Amino acid sequence: MIYYSQNILQSEYLSKQPCAKFLVEDLQNSIKRNNVALNLTKTYINSNECNFLVSLFHVPYNPKMNLDACLFRTATIDPELYAYKTNVMPIILEKYSDGFYPVDTVAIFPENHIDGIQKTGEKIFYIVNKFAFRHVNITKKILNKCVTSDSFQQIRELSDEQIEEAVVYWVWFHEYNHQKCGGLPLPKYLTLKTTKFIAGLEELRVDIGGMLLCAKNIQKFGNKAGYIFEFILAERLLRYGVDGVKYNKEGCIVPSYDAVGSYLCFNLLLSNGGISIINNKIKINNNIVQSLEDAQSKIHQLEYQLNTLPEEKIKLELLNFIKSTLHVDELKTYSSDPFFNIMRSEIGYTITDKESL
């Protein structure tokens, strides 16, 4: 910690930044107390005046993140969203250090800081332009090659501004559903939902909630409700399942929790008629909203049935539901839904070890 403090103090630019000054003080206090806590830094980060963030990070899925910083501005937030109380902060990165470069670093959570502490109400920063980049560079290829021409018609010609707007709604509803909906909400059940497959189910649950908020509030959100609904569906159903896999150290393909959420979404909607496969292309059927409601009801009913049971029993039942949905007996060796192998081939997507990017 002395090393990082010295680096900050020796930097002409960093040493003048309020956030950096608080970080140095926190690191020095942590040495004295022999206990890491970034109280001053996080208080400043959570203030409205912060637009330059610097901290010492520990992020298991991004080992490149260490002492890193970013300059950002707050994305445009429509007034209608404030009715859905959440601690999300959608931002546009303007400048950033190397730790923010990996493609799957799209958010900054309170527990990503070196102290690993998450307090109620602390901001969760979602990086809007990185989500938008993935949509433009991957999701659009999937739409062009892997879905029928009569599906996802409202998002095929979105402007850059509309894409960023859709991301803001998506991440806002995402966190709202994490915290306010379901029988096992976060952060109360965070430790229960940290394992990959259960986390994947949680990601699907909250994105279904976001889609249904759009579908049921067309009067409130106007014409944008349609393309935001399709945007969330495309990202959850399509993209995560395609690009959310990598090779592990043993050379085996492993899915991220987001990819798991995609495969669960695909199988639930295929089984209840929300989607169909026609000539190796996904078709969104007219009953898609009802199918999403059915899937949400199934997940929520399960959660409410389980929330009084011991944690290990809850985990067992959730994993049984996941295995049944994915049509597998064992999850340890699960890599990808076979249909997504076809989709990767269609768009020429090559699986890589993301740590090397």
QUITA-V466584 format. One record per backbone hydrogen bond with DSSP energy under -1.0 kcal/mol. NH is the residue of the N-H (numbers start at 1). CO is the residue of the C=O. Records with the same first field share a line. If there is no record, write none. Layout:
NH: CO  CO
This chain:
5: 1
6: 2
7: 3
8: 4
9: 5
10: 6
11: 8
15: 11
16: 13
17: 14
21: 17
22: 18
23: 19
24: 20
25: 21
26: 22
27: 23
28: 24
29: 25
30: 26
31: 27
32: 28
33: 29
34: 30
35: 30
42: 38
43: 39
44: 40
45: 41
46: 42
47: 44
53: 70
55: 68
57: 66
58: 112
62: 59
65: 62
68: 55  66
70: 53
71: 95
72: 51
73: 92
75: 90
81: 78
82: 79
83: 80
84: 81
89: 124
91: 126
92: 73
94: 71
95: 71
97: 69
100: 97
101: 98
105: 102
106: 104
108: 125
112: 109
113: 110
114: 56
116: 113
122: 119
124: 87
125: 108
126: 89
127: 106
128: 91  126
131: 127
132: 128
133: 129
134: 130
135: 131
136: 132
137: 133
138: 134
139: 134
140: 135
142: 138
143: 139
144: 140
145: 141
146: 142
148: 282
151: 148
163: 159
164: 160
165: 161
166: 162
167: 163
168: 164
169: 165
170: 166
171: 167
172: 168
173: 169
174: 170
175: 171
176: 172
177: 173
178: 174
179: 175
180: 176
181: 177
186: 178
189: 185
190: 187
193: 189
199: 195
200: 196
201: 197
202: 198
203: 199
204: 200
205: 201
206: 202
207: 203
208: 204
209: 205
210: 206
211: 207
212: 208
213: 209
214: 210
215: 211
216: 212
221: 217
222: 218
225: 222
226: 223
228: 224
229: 225
230: 226
231: 227
232: 228
233: 229
234: 230
235: 231
236: 232
237: 233
238: 234
239: 234
240: 235
242: 238  239
243: 239
244: 240
246: 254
248: 252
251: 248
254: 246
256: 244
260: 256
261: 257
262: 258
263: 259
264: 260
265: 261
266: 262
267: 263
268: 264
269: 265
270: 266
271: 267
272: 268
274: 269
275: 269
276: 283
278: 281
282: 146
283: 276
285: 274
288: 285
291: 287
292: 288
293: 289
294: 290
295: 291
296: 292
297: 293
298: 294
299: 295
300: 296
301: 297
302: 298
303: 299
304: 300
305: 301
306: 302
307: 303
309: 306
314: 310
315: 311
316: 312
317: 313
318: 314
319: 315
320: 316
321: 317
322: 318
323: 319
324: 320
325: 321
326: 322
328: 323
334: 331
340: 337
342: 338
343: 339
344: 340
345: 341
346: 342
347: 343
349: 344
356: 353
357: 354
